């Protein structure tokens, strides 16, 4: 890890995963040590592109403060639980190879839960979701912990991502020891197969926070978000079609994520 002496960043390291070469920096020596231990198999010489930044608040001030994971200049994750942040970062790095895989359909769409119903939403709104903070938990929502999602080709359900990164099995346990949690945040990482109960796609033509959308609209949006279509071919397209056929489709401009998810909750409540 390299020491930095400006802007509060005190540690940084460079990595290569597949074709991606990038650097991660942090304000915390403890997080930097964990990062080096966890991703040591991928560490390389200095890379100038700081793709990710991790802000860890100083402990002992009394008030609870969020840990923040930035992708570029956008906050992806705000959490009181370091393990959730670490898991999100590892999920993000795992996605670097999704375009090469054929064990599932990988899409740039994220899985949230509203009123107990799993909903696929655009991963492009991740920074806006991070601003919701603990309001989401108070609403009973579970926000996505990862931007990309895997779809089982046979069952057309969301499936847990098979991890391929060479990281220690105890990596998250070690992070919990290095940086104790200050509370849970309700972020969601699907660990079991999940049936999608709603699909909400991004649209600049939406006339209200949430409009019903035709199945064809949802199918086109989800297909265009697929990362490895060249490897899964027709079987992948057919599975996406079955997923969309089973779920009500909506569209939104996502100008106000809190309002969109609230309206989605109303729609779900009215249909149950």
C-alpha positions in Angstrom: 0.0 0.0 0.0 1.2 3.5 -0.8 0.9 6.4 1.6 -0.7 9.6 0.2 -0.4 13.0 1.9 -3.3 14.9 0.4 -7.2 15.1 0.5 -7.3 12.7 3.4 -6.4 9.6 1.5 -3.7 7.7 3.4 -3.4 4.4 1.6 -3.8 3.2 -2.0 -3.1 0.1 -4.0 -3.3 -1.0 -7.7 -4.8 -4.2 -9.1 -5.5 -6.0 -12.3 -8.5 -8.3 -12.7 -9.0 -9.6 -16.2 -8.4 -6.8 -18.6 -9.2 -4.1 -15.9 -6.3 -2.3 -14.3 -7.4 0.1 -11.5 -6.5 1.6 -8.1 -8.4 1.8 -4.8 -7.6 4.3 -2.1 -8.9 4.8 1.4 -8.8 7.1 4.4 -8.2 4.1 6.7 -5.0 2.2 7.3 -7.0 -0.7 8.7 -9.1 -1.0 5.5 -6.0 -0.6 3.4 -4.3 -3.6 5.2 -7.5 -5.7 4.7 -7.5 -4.7 1.0 -3.9 -5.8 0.6 -4.5 -9.1 2.3 -7.7 -9.8 0.5 -6.7 -8.8 -3.1 -3.0 -9.6 -2.8 -3.3 -12.1 -5.7 -4.2 -9.2 -8.1 -1.9 -6.5 -6.8 0.3 -4.8 -9.5 2.5 -1.8 -9.9 1.1 1.7 -9.6 -2.0 2.5 -11.7 -3.0 6.2 -11.9 -6.8 5.6 -12.3 -8.4 5.6 -8.9 -11.6 3.7 -9.9 -12.7 3.3 -6.2 -12.3 5.2 -3.0 -13.4 4.2 0.5 -14.0 6.7 3.2 -13.9 5.3 6.8 -14.9 7.7 9.5 -12.7 8.1 12.6 -14.0 6.0 15.5 -14.5 7.3 19.0 -16.4 10.5 18.1 -19.6 9.2 19.6 -21.9 9.9 16.6 -22.4 7.2 14.0 -21.0 8.1 10.6 -21.3 6.3 7.3 -18.6 4.4 5.5 -18.8 5.4 1.9 -17.7 3.5 -1.2 -17.1 5.7 -4.2 -16.9 4.6 -7.9 -15.2 7.5 -9.5 -16.8 10.6 -7.9 -20.2 9.0 -7.3 -21.1 7.4 -3.9 -22.2 3.8 -4.6 -22.7 2.6 -1.0 -23.3 4.4 2.3 -23.4 2.0 5.3 -22.7 1.7 9.0 -21.5 -1.9 8.4 -18.0 -2.3 7.0 -18.8 -5.9 6.0 -21.6 -4.6 3.7 -19.2 -2.2 2.1 -16.5 -4.9 1.7 -19.1 -7.3 0.2 -20.3 -4.6 -2.2 -16.7 -3.9 -3.3 -15.9 -7.6 -3.9 -19.2 -8.0 -5.8 -18.2 -5.1 -8.0 -14.8 -6.5 -8.7 -16.3 -10.0 -9.5 -18.4 -8.3 -12.2 -15.3 -7.4 -14.2 -15.4 -10.8 -15.8 -19.1 -11.2 -16.3 -18.8 -10.5 -20.0 -16.6 -13.6 -20.4 -18.9 -16.1 -18.5 -21.6 -18.5 -19.7 -22.8 -20.0 -16.4 -25.6 -17.5 -16.1 -27.0 -14.4 -17.8 -25.4 -11.3 -16.3 -27.3 -8.0 -16.5 -26.5 -4.5 -15.3 -29.7 -4.4 -13.2 -29.9 -4.5 -9.4 -32.2 -6.4 -7.1 -34.2 -4.4 -4.5 -37.0 -5.6 -2.2 -40.2 -3.5 -1.7 -43.0 -4.8 0.5 -41.4 -8.2 0.4 -41.4 -8.3 -3.4 -38.1 -8.6 -5.3 -37.8 -5.8 -7.9 -35.2 -5.4 -10.7 -34.2 -1.8 -11.1 -31.6 0.0 -13.2 -28.1 -0.2 -11.8 -27.5 3.4 -13.2 -29.4 4.8 -10.2 -27.0 3.3 -7.7 -25.6 6.7 -6.6 -29.1 8.1 -6.1 -30.1 5.1 -4.0 -27.0 5.6 -1.8 -28.4 9.0 -0.8 -31.5 7.4 0.8 -29.4 6.2 3.7 -31.4 4.6 6.5 -34.7 5.9 5.2 -34.9 2.8 3.1 -34.6 0.6 6.2 -37.3 2.6 7.9 -39.6 2.0 4.9 -39.0 -1.7 5.1 -37.1 -1.7 1.8 -33.9 -3.7 1.1 -31.7 -1.9 -1.3 -29.3 -3.7 -3.6 -25.7 -4.3 -2.5 -24.4 -5.0 -6.0 -25.0 -3.4 -9.3 -24.9 -6.4 -11.6 -27.2 -9.4 -11.2 -27.1 -13.1 -12.4 -30.1 -14.8 -14.0 -30.3 -18.6 -14.1 -30.6 -19.7 -17.7 -32.9 -22.7 -16.9 -35.1 -21.3 -14.2 -35.2 -17.6 -15.3 -34.8 -16.6 -11.7 -32.2 -14.4 -10.0 -29.4 -16.6 -8.8 -26.5 -16.1 -6.4 -23.3 -15.2 -8.3 -20.7 -17.9 -8.2 -17.6 -16.3 -6.8 -14.4 -16.8 -8.8 -12.1 -14.2 -7.3 -9.0 -15.6 -5.5 -9.7 -14.1 -2.1 -9.5 -15.7 1.4 -12.7 -17.4 2.6 -12.5 -15.5 5.8 -12.0 -12.1 4.2 -15.3 -10.6 5.4 -14.8 -12.0 8.9 -11.4 -10.3 9.1 -13.0 -7.0 8.0 -15.6 -7.3 10.7 -12.8 -7.6 13.3 -10.7 -4.8 11.8 -13.6 -2.4 11.5 -16.6 -3.2 13.9 -20.1 -2.5 12.7 -22.1 0.5 13.9 -25.4 -0.9 12.8 -27.2 -2.7 9.9 -28.5 -1.1 6.8 -30.7 -3.7 5.1 -28.7 -4.0 1.9 -29.5 -7.1 -0.1 -27.2 -9.7 -1.6 -29.4 -12.6 -2.9 -28.0 -15.8 -1.4 -30.8 -18.0 -2.7 -32.7 -18.2 -6.0 -35.3 -15.3 -6.2 -38.3 -14.9 -8.4 -38.6 -11.4 -9.8 -41.9 -9.8 -8.8 -41.5 -6.5 -10.6 -39.3 -4.9 -13.3 -38.8 -1.2 -13.3 -36.8 0.2 -16.3 -35.4 3.7 -16.9 -37.3 5.9 -19.3 -37.1 9.6 -20.1 -40.8 9.4 -21.4 -42.4 8.5 -18.1 -45.3 10.8 -17.3 -45.3 10.2 -13.5 -42.9 8.7 -10.9 -44.0 5.2 -12.0 -46.0 4.2 -15.1 -47.0 0.7 -16.3 -44.9 -0.4 -19.2 -45.5 -3.0 -22.0 -43.7 -6.3 -21.6 -41.8 -5.6 -24.9 -40.5 -2.4 -23.4 -39.2 -4.2 -20.3 -37.7 -7.0 -22.5 -35.9 -4.6 -24.7 -34.4 -2.7 -21.7 -33.3 -5.8 -19.9 -31.8 -7.4 -23.0 -29.8 -4.3 -23.8 -28.4 -4.5 -20.2 -27.1 -8.0 -20.7 -23.3 -8.2 -20.4 -22.6 -11.7 -21.9 -25.3 -12.2 -24.5 -22.7 -13.4 -27.0 -21.9 -16.3 -24.8 -25.4 -17.4 -23.7 -27.1 -16.8 -27.1 -30.7 -17.8 -27.7 -31.0 -19.7 -24.5 -30.3 -16.5 -22.6 -32.8 -14.5 -24.6 -35.5 -17.1 -24.0 -34.8 -17.0 -20.2 -34.9 -13.2 -20.1 -38.2 -13.4 -21.9 -39.7 -15.8 -19.4 -38.5 -13.6 -16.5 -40.2 -10.6 -18.0 -43.4 -12.4 -18.9 -43.8 -13.4 -15.2 -43.3 -9.9 -13.7 -45.3 -6.7 -14.0 -43.3 -4.1 -15.8 -43.0 -0.4 -15.0 -41.0 2.6 -16.3 -39.7 5.7 -14.5 -37.3 8.6 -15.0 -36.0 7.9 -11.5 -35.8 11.6 -10.7 -36.8 10.8 -7.1 -35.9 7.2 -6.1 -37.7 7.5 -2.8 -40.9 8.6 -4.5 -40.5 5.8 -7.2 -40.0 3.1 -4.6 -42.9 4.4 -2.5 -45.2 4.3 -5.6 -44.0 0.8 -6.4 -44.9 -0.3 -2.9 -48.4 1.2 -3.4 -48.7 -0.7 -6.7 -47.6 -4.0 -5.1 -49.9 -3.4 -2.1 -52.9 -2.8 -4.5 -52.2 -6.0 -6.4 -51.9 -8.3 -3.4 
